[in-house]
Amino acid sequence: MDILGKALGRFWKALPAADCVLNHGDLTIENALWHAGQVVSLLDFEFAVIAPAELDLNELVKCAFAPPERYDPLLDPGGAGLHQMRRAVAELALPVIAHPGGKDLLLGYAILLELWMLKDWLAHPEGEGPLEHWQPYRLLVSLADGHNGYLAFILGRLI
């Protein structure tokens, strides 16, 4: 957990100097309206907030690179859609986090989101099974192992 504490320390240090923008607050594939393979509108702005762009960017990176809770090969049997989404998210992410502190903000928001999700799951553990199987727990463990979990591909591109 020392890795998470140090990462959050860097996050809090970088946060005051970060440029803020309007964030959706819950930017996921499910909160987009699609037509002919293109996003035509965003839905569900109940969590909208002014914050660094890395807040929403974390959600997109998580959608593209985090292991799914349940794998459904019928959704993308050959994996072409996932590959295309990962490429698009990487192209979008790299310029956003290229500024000083950008990597720290992205990692910090990832940790804070999973801690928030874990707190939410702990409030209702009866239907979630063993802690080791909970997605927020597994993602926090992967972020704490020193290899940046689902952020590894994006953060590794900036080294």
DSSP file (Angstrom, degrees, kcal/mol; ACC not computed):
  #  RESIDUE AA STRUCTURE BP1 BP2  ACC     N-H-->O    O-->H-N    N-H-->O    O-->H-N    TCO  KAPPA ALPHA  PHI   PSI    X-CA   Y-CA   Z-CA
    1    1 A M     >        0   0    0      0, 0.0     4,-2.3     0, 0.0     5,-0.2   0.000 360.0 360.0 360.0 -14.0    0.0    0.0    0.0
    2    2 A D  H  >  +     0   0    0      1,-0.2     4,-2.5     2,-0.2     5,-0.2   0.857 360.0  56.7 -60.6 -34.3    3.0    2.3    0.3
    3    3 A I  H  > S+     0   0    0    141,-0.3     4,-2.3     2,-0.2    -1,-0.2   0.911 107.8  47.1 -63.1 -42.8    3.0    2.6   -3.5
    4    4 A L  H  > S+     0   0    0      2,-0.2     4,-2.5     1,-0.2    -2,-0.2   0.913 111.6  50.7 -66.3 -41.9   -0.6    3.9   -3.4
    5    5 A G  H  X S+     0   0    0     -4,-2.3     4,-2.0     2,-0.2    -2,-0.2   0.916 112.4  45.9 -61.8 -44.2    0.2    6.3   -0.6
    6    6 A K  H  X S+     0   0    0     -4,-2.5     4,-2.1     2,-0.2    -1,-0.2   0.896 112.0  51.9 -66.2 -39.4    3.2    7.7   -2.5
    7    7 A A  H  X S+     0   0    0     -4,-2.3     4,-2.1     1,-0.2    -2,-0.2   0.908 110.3  48.2 -63.5 -41.4    1.1    8.0   -5.7
    8    8 A L  H  X S+     0   0    0     -4,-2.5     4,-2.7     2,-0.2    -1,-0.2   0.859 107.6  56.1 -68.0 -33.9   -1.6    9.9   -3.9
    9    9 A G  H  X S+     0   0    0     -4,-2.0     4,-1.7     2,-0.2    -2,-0.2   0.923 109.5  45.7 -60.5 -43.9    1.0   12.2   -2.4
   10   10 A R  H  X S+     0   0    0     -4,-2.1     4,-2.1     2,-0.2    -2,-0.2   0.876 111.5  54.0 -66.1 -36.6    2.2   13.0   -5.9
   11   11 A F  H  X S+     0   0    0     -4,-2.1     4,-2.2     2,-0.2    -2,-0.2   0.953 109.2  46.3 -60.3 -51.6   -1.4   13.5   -7.0
   12   12 A W  H  < S+     0   0    0     -4,-2.7    -1,-0.2     1,-0.2    -2,-0.2   0.825 112.6  51.6 -64.3 -30.6   -2.2   16.0   -4.3
   13   13 A K  H  < S+     0   0    0     -4,-1.7     4,-0.3    -5,-0.2    -1,-0.2   0.885 114.9  41.3 -70.9 -38.8    1.0   17.8   -5.1
   14   14 A A  H >X S+     0   0    0     -4,-2.1     3,-0.9     1,-0.2     4,-0.6   0.768  98.3  78.2 -79.1 -27.2    0.2   18.1   -8.8
   15   15 A L  G >< S+     0   0    0     -4,-2.2     3,-1.3     1,-0.2    -1,-0.2   0.858  85.8  55.5 -57.3 -45.4   -3.5   18.9   -8.4
   16   16 A P  G 34 S+     0   0    0      0, 0.0    -1,-0.2     0, 0.0    -2,-0.1   0.812 110.9  45.9 -62.3 -27.7   -3.3   22.6   -7.5
   17   17 A A  G <4 S+     0   0    0     -3,-0.9    -2,-0.2    -4,-0.3     2,-0.1   0.522  90.1 111.6 -90.1  -5.4   -1.3   23.5  -10.7
   18   18 A A  S << S-     0   0    0     -3,-1.3     2,-0.2    -4,-0.6    83,-0.0  -0.416  71.3-119.2 -74.7 141.4   -3.6   21.4  -13.0
   19   19 A D        -     0   0    0     -2,-0.1    34,-0.5     1,-0.0     2,-0.4  -0.580  32.0-139.7 -72.1 139.9   -5.8   23.1  -15.6
   20   20 A C        +     0   0    0     -2,-0.2     2,-0.3    32,-0.2    30,-0.1  -0.819  24.7 171.5-108.3 146.0   -9.4   22.4  -15.0
   21   21 A V  E     -A   51   0A   0     30,-3.0    30,-2.5    -2,-0.4     2,-0.5  -0.843  46.1 -77.2-137.5 172.4  -12.1   21.6  -17.5
   22   22 A L  E     -A   50   0A   0     -2,-0.3     2,-0.4    28,-0.2    28,-0.2  -0.680  51.4-165.0 -75.8 122.6  -15.7   20.5  -17.5
   23   23 A N  E     -A   49   0A   0     26,-3.1    26,-1.8    -2,-0.5    30,-0.0  -0.863  26.3-139.0-109.5 144.4  -15.7   16.7  -16.9
   24   24 A H        -     0   0    0     -2,-0.4    23,-0.4    24,-0.2    -1,-0.1   0.885  30.3-148.0 -64.2 -40.9  -18.6   14.4  -17.4
   25   25 A G  S    S+     0   0    0     23,-0.1    -1,-0.1    24,-0.1    23,-0.1   0.188  86.8  42.6  91.5 -16.2  -17.7   12.6  -14.1
   26   26 A D  S    S+     0   0    0     18,-0.1     2,-1.1     5,-0.1     5,-0.1  -0.235  73.5 168.7-152.6  48.9  -18.9    9.2  -15.3
   27   27 A L        +     0   0    0      3,-0.1     2,-0.3    15,-0.0    -2,-0.1  -0.571  19.0 141.3 -79.3 100.4  -17.6    9.0  -18.9
   28   28 A T    >   -     0   0    0     -2,-1.1     3,-1.1    34,-0.1    32,-0.1  -0.832  66.8-100.6-130.8 169.7  -18.1    5.4  -20.0
   29   29 A I  G >  S+     0   0    0     -2,-0.3     3,-1.2     1,-0.3    -1,-0.1   0.861 121.4  58.3 -58.6 -36.6  -19.1    3.7  -23.2
   30   30 A E  G 3  S+     0   0    0      1,-0.3    -1,-0.3     3,-0.0    -3,-0.1   0.705  98.8  59.3 -69.4 -19.7  -22.6    3.2  -21.7
   31   31 A N  G <  S+     0   0    0     -3,-1.1    12,-2.8    -5,-0.1     2,-0.4   0.068  92.3  85.4 -98.9  24.8  -23.0    7.0  -21.3
   32   32 A A  E <  S-B   42   0B   0     -3,-1.2     2,-0.6    10,-0.2    10,-0.2  -0.966  71.9-136.6-123.4 142.6  -22.5    7.7  -24.9
   33   33 A L  E     -B   41   0B   0      8,-3.4     7,-3.1    -2,-0.4     8,-1.2  -0.880  28.9-158.8 -97.5 124.9  -25.2    7.7  -27.7
   34   34 A W  E     +B   39   0B   0     -2,-0.6     2,-0.3     5,-0.2     5,-0.2  -0.777  19.6 175.0-110.1 147.2  -23.8    6.0  -30.8
   35   35 A H  E >  S-B   38   0B   0      3,-2.4     3,-1.6    -2,-0.3    -2,-0.0  -0.916  75.8 -13.4-148.6 124.4  -24.8    6.1  -34.4
   36   36 A A  T 3  S-     0   0    0     -2,-0.3     3,-0.1     1,-0.3    -2,-0.0   0.866 128.9 -52.2  53.2  41.6  -22.9    4.4  -37.3
   37   37 A G  T 3  S+     0   0    0      1,-0.2     2,-0.4     0, 0.0    -1,-0.3   0.573 118.0 106.0  77.6   8.7  -19.9    3.8  -35.0
   38   38 A Q  E <  S-B   35   0B   0     -3,-1.6    -3,-2.4     0, 0.0     2,-0.5  -0.932  74.0-117.4-122.7 144.9  -19.6    7.4  -33.9
   39   39 A V  E     +B   34   0B   0     -2,-0.4    -5,-0.2    -5,-0.2     3,-0.1  -0.699  33.9 171.6 -77.1 123.7  -20.5    9.1  -30.6
   40   40 A V  E     +     0   0B   0     -7,-3.1     2,-0.3    -2,-0.5    -6,-0.2   0.577  63.0   3.0-108.8 -15.5  -23.2   11.6  -31.4
   41   41 A S  E     -B   33   0B   0     -8,-1.2    -8,-3.4     2,-0.0     2,-0.4  -0.976  61.8-127.9-164.8 154.3  -24.1   12.7  -27.8
   42   42 A L  E     -B   32   0B   0     -2,-0.3     2,-0.3   -10,-0.2   -10,-0.2  -0.864  27.5-160.5-106.6 146.4  -23.2   12.1  -24.2
   43   43 A L        +     0   0    0    -12,-2.8   -12,-0.0    -2,-0.4    -2,-0.0  -0.778  53.0  34.6-120.5 162.3  -25.8   11.2  -21.6
   44   44 A D        +     0   0    0     -2,-0.3     3,-0.4     1,-0.1    -1,-0.2   0.983  48.1 176.5  64.6  76.1  -26.2   11.2  -17.8
   45   45 A F    >   +     0   0    0      1,-0.2     3,-1.8    -3,-0.1    -1,-0.1   0.062  40.3 120.1 -98.1  24.2  -24.4   14.3  -16.5
   46   46 A E  T 3  S+     0   0    0      1,-0.3    -1,-0.2   -20,-0.1   -21,-0.1   0.737  80.2  43.4 -64.2 -21.5  -25.3   13.9  -12.9
   47   47 A F  T 3  S+     0   0    0    -23,-0.4    -1,-0.3    -3,-0.4    -2,-0.1   0.190  81.3 143.8-106.7  15.8  -21.7   13.7  -11.8
   48   48 A A    <   +     0   0    0     -3,-1.8     2,-0.3   -23,-0.1   -24,-0.2  -0.256  21.9 162.9 -58.7 141.6  -20.4   16.6  -14.0
   49   49 A V  E     -A   23   0A   0    -26,-1.8   -26,-3.1   -28,-0.1     2,-0.7  -0.989  45.2-108.8-157.7 153.5  -17.7   18.6  -12.3
   50   50 A I  E     +A   22   0A   0     -2,-0.3   -28,-0.2   -28,-0.2   -30,-0.1  -0.833  66.2 121.9 -87.8 119.4  -15.0   21.1  -13.0
   51   51 A A  E     -A   21   0A   0    -30,-2.5   -30,-3.0    -2,-0.7     5,-0.1  -0.947  67.8 -57.0-163.4 172.1  -11.7   19.2  -12.6
   52   52 A P    >   -     0   0    0      0, 0.0     3,-2.0     0, 0.0     4,-0.4  -0.318  52.3-115.1 -59.8 148.5   -8.5   18.2  -14.5
   53   53 A A  T 3> S+     0   0    0    -34,-0.5     4,-2.3     1,-0.3     3,-0.3   0.714 108.8  77.7 -59.5 -21.9   -9.2   16.3  -17.7
   54   54 A E  H 3> S+     0   0    0      1,-0.2     4,-2.1     2,-0.2    -1,-0.3   0.729  81.7  68.5 -62.8 -20.9   -7.4   13.3  -16.2
   55   55 A L  H <> S+     0   0    0     -3,-2.0     4,-0.9     2,-0.2    -1,-0.2   0.978 110.2  31.0 -61.2 -56.2  -10.6   12.6  -14.2
   56   56 A D  H  > S+     0   0    0     -4,-0.4     4,-1.8    -3,-0.3     3,-0.3   0.860 115.0  62.0 -70.3 -35.0  -12.7   11.6  -17.2
   57   57 A L  H  X S+     0   0    0     -4,-2.3     4,-2.7     1,-0.2     5,-0.2   0.887  97.5  58.2 -59.2 -38.8   -9.6   10.3  -19.0
   58   58 A N  H  X S+     0   0    0     -4,-2.1     4,-2.7     1,-0.2    -1,-0.2   0.909 103.9  52.1 -57.2 -42.2   -9.2    7.7  -16.3
   59   59 A E  H  X S+     0   0    0     -4,-0.9     4,-2.4    -3,-0.3    -1,-0.2   0.916 110.8  47.0 -61.3 -43.0  -12.7    6.4  -17.0
   60   60 A L  H  X S+     0   0    0     -4,-1.8     4,-2.1     2,-0.2    -2,-0.2   0.922 112.8  48.5 -65.4 -43.3  -11.9    6.0  -20.7
   61   61 A V  H  X S+     0   0    0     -4,-2.7     4,-3.0     1,-0.2     5,-0.5   0.903 111.4  51.2 -63.3 -40.3   -8.6    4.3  -20.0
   62   62 A K  H  X S+     0   0    0     -4,-2.7     4,-1.9    -5,-0.2    -2,-0.2   0.925 109.1  50.4 -62.5 -44.2  -10.3    1.9  -17.6
   63   63 A C  H  < S+     0   0    0     -4,-2.4    -1,-0.2     1,-0.2    -2,-0.2   0.888 119.2  38.0 -59.2 -39.0  -13.0    1.1  -20.2
   64   64 A A  H  < S+     0   0    0     -4,-2.1    -2,-0.2    -5,-0.2    -1,-0.2   0.861 131.0  20.9 -82.4 -37.2  -10.3    0.3  -22.8
   65   65 A F  H  < S+     0   0    0     -4,-3.0    -3,-0.2    -5,-0.2    -2,-0.2   0.627  92.2  97.9-116.4 -16.8   -7.6   -1.4  -20.7
   66   66 A A  S  < S-     0   0    0     -4,-1.9     3,-0.1    -5,-0.5    73,-0.0  -0.489  83.4-101.7 -74.8 145.3   -9.0   -2.8  -17.5
   67   67 A P        -     0   0    0      0, 0.0    -1,-0.1     0, 0.0    -2,-0.1  -0.443  45.1-111.4 -62.0 135.8   -9.8   -6.5  -17.4
   68   68 A P        -     0   0    0      0, 0.0     3,-0.2     0, 0.0    -5,-0.0  -0.313  11.9-127.6 -67.9 152.8  -13.6   -6.8  -17.8
   69   69 A E  S    S+     0   0    0      1,-0.3     2,-0.4    -3,-0.1     0, 0.0   0.917 100.7  15.7 -64.1 -41.7  -15.6   -8.1  -14.9
   70   70 A R  S    S-     0   0    0      2,-0.0     2,-0.5    -3,-0.0    -1,-0.3  -0.999  81.2-135.0-133.9 130.5  -17.1  -10.7  -17.2
   71   71 A Y        -     0   0    0     -2,-0.4     0, 0.0    -3,-0.2     0, 0.0  -0.735  20.9-177.7 -87.0 128.2  -15.7  -11.6  -20.6
   72   72 A D    >>  -     0   0    0     -2,-0.5     3,-1.5     1,-0.1     4,-0.6  -0.876   9.3-172.5-126.3  97.3  -18.4  -11.9  -23.3
   73   73 A P  T 34 S+     0   0    0      0, 0.0     3,-0.3     0, 0.0     6,-0.2   0.697  80.3  70.7 -65.6 -17.4  -16.8  -13.0  -26.6
   74   74 A L  T 34 S+     0   0    0      1,-0.2    -2,-0.0     2,-0.2     0, 0.0   0.795  90.7  60.1 -69.2 -26.1  -20.1  -12.4  -28.5
   75   75 A L  T <4 S-     0   0    0     -3,-1.5    -1,-0.2     1,-0.2     6,-0.0   0.863 132.5  -0.4 -69.1 -34.6  -19.7   -8.6  -28.1
   76   76 A D  S >< S+     0   0    0     -4,-0.6     3,-1.2    -3,-0.3    -1,-0.2  -0.488  72.5 179.1-153.8  70.9  -16.4   -8.5  -30.0
   77   77 A P  T 3  S+     0   0    0      0, 0.0    -3,-0.1     0, 0.0    -2,-0.1   0.799  83.9  34.6 -56.5 -36.1  -15.5  -12.1  -31.1
   78   78 A G  T 3  S-     0   0    0     -5,-0.0    -2,-0.0     0, 0.0     0, 0.0   0.564 103.9-123.4 -94.7  -8.2  -12.3  -11.2  -33.0
   79   79 A G  S <> S+     0   0    0     -3,-1.2     4,-2.3    -6,-0.2     5,-0.2   0.541  73.6 126.3  80.3   6.5  -11.2   -8.4  -30.6
   80   80 A A  H  > S+     0   0    0      1,-0.2     4,-2.3     2,-0.2     5,-0.2   0.887  72.5  50.1 -65.9 -38.8  -11.1   -5.8  -33.5
   81   81 A G  H  > S+     0   0    0      2,-0.2     4,-2.6     1,-0.2    -1,-0.2   0.912 111.0  48.5 -66.5 -41.8  -13.4   -3.4  -31.7
   82   82 A L  H  > S+     0   0    0      2,-0.2     4,-2.7     1,-0.2    -2,-0.2   0.917 111.6  50.1 -63.5 -43.3  -11.4   -3.6  -28.5
   83   83 A H  H  X S+     0   0    0     -4,-2.3     4,-2.1     1,-0.2    -2,-0.2   0.914 112.2  47.6 -61.4 -42.7   -8.1   -3.0  -30.4
   84   84 A Q  H  X S+     0   0    0     -4,-2.3     4,-2.3     2,-0.2    -2,-0.2   0.903 112.2  49.3 -65.2 -41.8   -9.6    0.0  -32.2
   85   85 A M  H  X S+     0   0    0     -4,-2.6     4,-2.7     2,-0.2     5,-0.2   0.918 110.6  50.6 -64.5 -42.7  -11.0    1.5  -28.9
   86   86 A R  H  X S+     0   0    0     -4,-2.7     4,-2.4     1,-0.2    -2,-0.2   0.907 110.7  48.8 -62.4 -41.6   -7.6    1.0  -27.2
   87   87 A R  H  X S+     0   0    0     -4,-2.1     4,-2.3    -5,-0.2    -1,-0.2   0.923 113.0  47.4 -63.3 -44.2   -5.8    2.8  -30.1
   88   88 A A  H  X S+     0   0    0     -4,-2.3     4,-1.9     2,-0.2    -2,-0.2   0.912 113.0  48.2 -65.0 -42.7   -8.3    5.7  -30.0
   89   89 A V  H  X S+     0   0    0     -4,-2.7     4,-2.9     2,-0.2    -1,-0.2   0.902 111.3  50.6 -65.4 -40.7   -8.0    6.0  -26.2
   90   90 A A  H  X S+     0   0    0     -4,-2.4     4,-2.3    -5,-0.2    -2,-0.2   0.917 110.0  49.8 -63.5 -42.6   -4.2    6.0  -26.3
   91   91 A E  H  < S+     0   0    0     -4,-2.3    -1,-0.2     1,-0.2    -2,-0.2   0.869 116.2  43.1 -63.0 -36.3   -4.2    8.7  -29.0
   92   92 A L  H  X S+     0   0    0     -4,-1.9     4,-0.8    -5,-0.2    -2,-0.2   0.889 115.8  48.1 -73.9 -40.6   -6.5   10.8  -26.9
   93   93 A A  H  X S+     0   0    0     -4,-2.9     4,-2.1     1,-0.2     3,-0.4   0.890  97.2  66.4 -72.4 -41.9   -4.7   10.1  -23.6
   94   94 A L  H  X S+     0   0    0     -4,-2.3     4,-0.5     1,-0.3    -1,-0.2   0.882 104.1  42.0 -56.7 -48.0   -1.1   10.8  -24.5
   95   95 A P  H  4 S+     0   0    0      0, 0.0     3,-0.4     0, 0.0     4,-0.3   0.842 112.5  56.6 -67.8 -28.7   -1.3   14.5  -25.2
   96   96 A V  H  < S+     0   0    0     -4,-0.8     3,-0.4    -3,-0.4    -2,-0.2   0.904 115.9  34.1 -67.7 -40.5   -3.6   15.1  -22.2
   97   97 A I  H  < S+     0   0    0     -4,-2.1     6,-0.5     1,-0.2    -1,-0.2   0.337  91.1  94.8 -99.6   8.4   -1.1   13.6  -19.7
   98   98 A A     <  +     0   0    0     -4,-0.5    -1,-0.2    -3,-0.4    -2,-0.1   0.678  66.8  90.6 -73.0 -16.1    2.1   14.7  -21.4
   99   99 A H  S >  S-     0   0    0     -3,-0.4     3,-2.4    -4,-0.3     4,-0.4  -0.363  99.1 -77.7 -76.8 159.3    2.3   17.9  -19.2
  100  100 A P  T 3  S+     0   0    0      0, 0.0    -1,-0.1     0, 0.0    -2,-0.1  -0.353 121.8  15.7 -56.8 129.6    4.2   17.8  -15.9
  101  101 A G  T 3> S+     0   0    0     -3,-0.1     4,-2.3    -4,-0.1     5,-0.2   0.273  92.3 114.1  89.9 -10.7    2.0   16.1  -13.3
  102  102 A G  H <> S+     0   0    0     -3,-2.4     4,-2.3     1,-0.2     5,-0.2   0.902  77.4  47.2 -61.5 -43.4   -0.3   14.5  -15.9
  103  103 A K  H  > S+     0   0    0     -6,-0.5     4,-2.4    -4,-0.4    -1,-0.2   0.892 112.2  51.1 -64.5 -39.3    0.7   11.0  -15.1
  104  104 A D  H  > S+     0   0    0      2,-0.2     4,-2.4     1,-0.2    -2,-0.2   0.879 110.3  49.2 -66.5 -37.7    0.4   11.6  -11.4
  105  105 A L  H  X S+     0   0    0     -4,-2.3     4,-2.6     2,-0.2     5,-0.2   0.925 111.4  48.7 -66.6 -44.3   -3.1   13.0  -11.9
  106  106 A L  H  X S+     0   0    0     -4,-2.3     4,-1.9     1,-0.2    -2,-0.2   0.941 115.3  43.7 -62.0 -47.8   -4.2   10.0  -14.0
  107  107 A L  H  X S+     0   0    0     -4,-2.4     4,-2.4     2,-0.2    -1,-0.2   0.903 113.3  52.3 -64.6 -41.6   -2.9    7.5  -11.5
  108  108 A G  H  X S+     0   0    0     -4,-2.4     4,-2.7    -5,-0.2    -2,-0.2   0.919 109.6  47.9 -61.7 -44.5   -4.3    9.4   -8.5
  109  109 A Y  H  X S+     0   0    0     -4,-2.6     4,-2.5     1,-0.2    -1,-0.2   0.877 110.0  53.9 -64.7 -35.7   -7.8    9.6  -10.0
  110  110 A A  H  X S+     0   0    0     -4,-1.9     4,-2.1    -5,-0.2    -2,-0.2   0.936 111.7  44.4 -62.0 -45.9   -7.6    5.8  -10.8
  111  111 A I  H  X S+     0   0    0     -4,-2.4     4,-2.4     1,-0.2    -2,-0.2   0.936 114.0  49.0 -64.3 -47.1   -6.7    5.1   -7.2
  112  112 A L  H  X S+     0   0    0     -4,-2.7     4,-2.3     1,-0.2    -1,-0.2   0.891 110.3  51.5 -62.5 -39.4   -9.4    7.4   -5.8
  113  113 A L  H  X S+     0   0    0     -4,-2.5     4,-2.7     1,-0.2    -1,-0.2   0.938 111.7  45.9 -62.7 -46.3  -12.1    5.9   -8.0
  114  114 A E  H  X S+     0   0    0     -4,-2.1     4,-2.6     2,-0.2    -2,-0.2   0.864 111.7  51.9 -68.6 -34.1  -11.3    2.4   -7.0
  115  115 A L  H  X S+     0   0    0     -4,-2.4     4,-2.4     2,-0.2    -1,-0.2   0.913 111.5  47.9 -63.7 -41.7  -11.2    3.3   -3.3
  116  116 A W  H  X S+     0   0    0     -4,-2.3     4,-2.0     2,-0.2    -2,-0.2   0.916 113.1  47.6 -63.8 -43.8  -14.6    5.0   -3.7
  117  117 A M  H  X S+     0   0    0     -4,-2.7     4,-2.6     2,-0.2    -2,-0.2   0.903 111.1  51.2 -64.6 -40.7  -16.0    1.9   -5.5
  118  118 A L  H  X S+     0   0    0     -4,-2.6     4,-2.6     2,-0.2    -2,-0.2   0.910 108.6  51.3 -63.0 -42.1  -14.5   -0.4   -2.8
  119  119 A K  H  X S+     0   0    0     -4,-2.4     4,-1.0     1,-0.2    -1,-0.2   0.912 111.0  49.2 -59.2 -42.4  -16.2    1.7   -0.1
  120  120 A D  H  < S+     0   0    0     -4,-2.0     4,-0.5     1,-0.2     3,-0.5   0.910 112.0  47.2 -64.2 -43.8  -19.5    1.4   -2.0
  121  121 A W  H >< S+     0   0    0     -4,-2.6     3,-1.4     1,-0.2    -1,-0.2   0.873 106.2  59.0 -66.4 -36.8  -19.1   -2.4   -2.4
  122  122 A L  H 3< S+     0   0    0     -4,-2.6    -1,-0.2     1,-0.3    -2,-0.2   0.776  96.5  62.7 -64.1 -25.0  -18.2   -2.7    1.3
  123  123 A A  T 3< S+     0   0    0     -4,-1.0    -1,-0.3    -3,-0.5    -2,-0.2   0.738 119.4  24.5 -70.0 -21.9  -21.6   -1.1    2.2
  124  124 A H  S X  S+     0   0    0     -3,-1.4     3,-0.7    -4,-0.5    -1,-0.3  -0.454  72.8 149.0-140.2  62.8  -23.3   -4.1    0.5
  125  125 A P  G >>  +     0   0    0      0, 0.0     3,-1.4     0, 0.0     4,-0.5   0.619  49.0  91.0 -76.7 -10.5  -20.9   -7.1    0.6
  126  126 A E  G 34 S+     0   0    0      1,-0.3     3,-0.2     2,-0.1    -4,-0.0   0.814  95.3  32.8 -60.1 -33.6  -23.5   -9.8    0.8
  127  127 A G  G <4 S+     0   0    0     -3,-0.7    -1,-0.3     1,-0.2    -3,-0.0   0.352 102.6  77.1-103.5   7.3  -23.9  -10.4   -2.9
  128  128 A E  T <4 S-     0   0    0     -3,-1.4    -1,-0.2     1,-0.2    -2,-0.1   0.571  84.0-140.6 -97.9  -8.8  -20.4   -9.7   -4.1
  129  129 A G     <  -     0   0    0     -4,-0.5    -1,-0.2    -3,-0.2     5,-0.1  -0.329  57.5  -4.6  79.4-167.5  -18.6  -12.9   -3.1
  130  130 A P    >   -     0   0    0      0, 0.0     3,-2.3     0, 0.0     4,-0.5  -0.280  69.3-119.6 -62.7 144.0  -15.1  -13.0   -1.6
  131  131 A L  G >  S+     0   0    0      1,-0.3     3,-1.6     2,-0.2     6,-0.2   0.842 110.9  64.6 -50.4 -40.2  -13.2   -9.7   -1.4
  132  132 A E  G 3  S+     0   0    0      1,-0.3    -1,-0.3     5,-0.1    -3,-0.0   0.681 101.6  51.2 -62.9 -17.3  -10.4  -11.1   -3.7
  133  133 A H  G <  S+     0   0    0     -3,-2.3    -1,-0.3    -5,-0.1     2,-0.2   0.539  81.5 111.1 -95.8  -8.7  -13.0  -11.3   -6.5
  134  134 A W    <>  -     0   0    0     -3,-1.6     4,-2.6    -4,-0.5     5,-0.2  -0.481  67.5-137.4 -69.8 131.2  -14.3   -7.8   -6.2
  135  135 A Q  H  > S+     0   0    0     -2,-0.2     4,-2.8     1,-0.2     5,-0.3   0.911 101.6  51.5 -58.8 -45.6  -13.3   -5.7   -9.2
  136  136 A P  H  > S+     0   0    0      0, 0.0     4,-2.3     0, 0.0    -1,-0.2   0.913 112.5  47.6 -59.1 -39.3  -12.4   -2.5   -7.2
  137  137 A Y  H  > S+     0   0    0     -6,-0.2     4,-2.5     2,-0.2    -2,-0.2   0.944 112.8  47.8 -64.0 -47.7  -10.2   -4.6   -5.0
  138  138 A R  H  X S+     0   0    0     -4,-2.6     4,-2.0     1,-0.2    -1,-0.2   0.890 112.9  48.6 -62.5 -39.7   -8.5   -6.4   -7.9
  139  139 A L  H  X S+     0   0    0     -4,-2.8     4,-2.0    -5,-0.2    -1,-0.2   0.894 111.0  50.3 -69.3 -38.8   -7.9   -3.1   -9.7
  140  140 A L  H  X S+     0   0    0     -4,-2.3     4,-1.8    -5,-0.3    -2,-0.2   0.920 110.0  50.6 -62.7 -42.9   -6.4   -1.5   -6.5
  141  141 A V  H  X S+     0   0    0     -4,-2.5     4,-0.6     1,-0.2    -2,-0.2   0.912 110.7  49.1 -60.8 -42.0   -4.1   -4.4   -6.1
  142  142 A S  H  < S+     0   0    0     -4,-2.0     7,-1.2     1,-0.2     5,-0.5   0.840 111.5  49.1 -69.0 -31.4   -3.0   -4.1   -9.7
  143  143 A L  H >< S+     0   0    0     -4,-2.0     3,-0.6     5,-0.2     5,-0.4   0.782 111.6  51.4 -73.5 -26.5   -2.4   -0.4   -9.3
  144  144 A A  H 3< S+     0   0    0     -4,-1.8  -141,-0.3     1,-0.2    -1,-0.2   0.518  87.1  82.3 -88.1  -6.4   -0.4   -1.1   -6.0
  145  145 A D  T 3< S-     0   0    0     -4,-0.6    -1,-0.2    -3,-0.4    -2,-0.1   0.505 106.5-109.7 -81.7  -0.3    2.0   -3.7   -7.5
  146  146 A G  S <  S+     0   0    0     -3,-0.6    -2,-0.1    -4,-0.1    -3,-0.1   0.430 102.8  88.7  91.1  -1.3    4.3   -1.1   -9.0
  147  147 A H  S    S-     0   0    0     -5,-0.5    -4,-0.1     0, 0.0    -3,-0.1   0.313  96.3-117.7-112.7   7.1    3.4   -1.7  -12.6
  148  148 A N    >   -     0   0    0     -5,-0.4     3,-2.3    -6,-0.1     4,-0.3   0.569  34.0-133.3  71.2  13.9    0.4    0.7  -12.8
  149  149 A G  G >  S-     0   0    0     -7,-1.2     3,-1.9     1,-0.3     4,-0.3  -0.064  80.6  -1.9  48.8-133.2   -2.3   -1.9  -13.5
  150  150 A Y  G 3  S+     0   0    0      1,-0.3     4,-0.3   -11,-0.2    -1,-0.3   0.600 132.9  62.1 -68.8  -9.9   -4.7   -0.9  -16.4
  151  151 A L  G <> S+     0   0    0     -3,-2.3     4,-3.1     1,-0.2     5,-0.4   0.527  76.1  96.3 -87.6  -6.2   -2.8    2.4  -16.8
  152  152 A A  H <> S+     0   0    0     -3,-1.9     4,-2.5    -4,-0.3     5,-0.2   0.875  81.6  48.6 -55.7 -45.3    0.5    0.6  -17.6
  153  153 A F  H  > S+     0   0    0     -4,-0.3     4,-0.9    -3,-0.3    -1,-0.2   0.938 117.4  40.9 -63.0 -46.2    0.1    0.8  -21.4
  154  154 A I  H >4 S+     0   0    0     -4,-0.3     3,-0.7     2,-0.2     4,-0.4   0.952 119.5  43.1 -67.5 -51.0   -0.7    4.5  -21.4
  155  155 A L  H >< S+     0   0    0     -4,-3.1     3,-1.2     1,-0.2     4,-0.3   0.847 109.8  58.4 -66.6 -33.0    1.8    5.5  -18.7
  156  156 A G  H >< S+     0   0    0     -4,-2.5     3,-0.8    -5,-0.4    -1,-0.2   0.754  95.9  63.7 -66.5 -24.6    4.5    3.3  -20.3
  157  157 A R  T << S+     0   0    0     -4,-0.9    -1,-0.2    -3,-0.7    -2,-0.2   0.667  99.7  54.1 -73.7 -15.6    4.2    5.3  -23.6
  158  158 A L  T <         0   0    0     -3,-1.2    -1,-0.2    -4,-0.4    -2,-0.2   0.500 360.0 360.0 -97.3  -4.8    5.4    8.4  -21.9
  159  159 A I    <         0   0    0     -3,-0.8    -1,-0.2    -4,-0.3    -2,-0.1   0.504 360.0 360.0 -76.4 360.0    8.7    7.1  -20.4
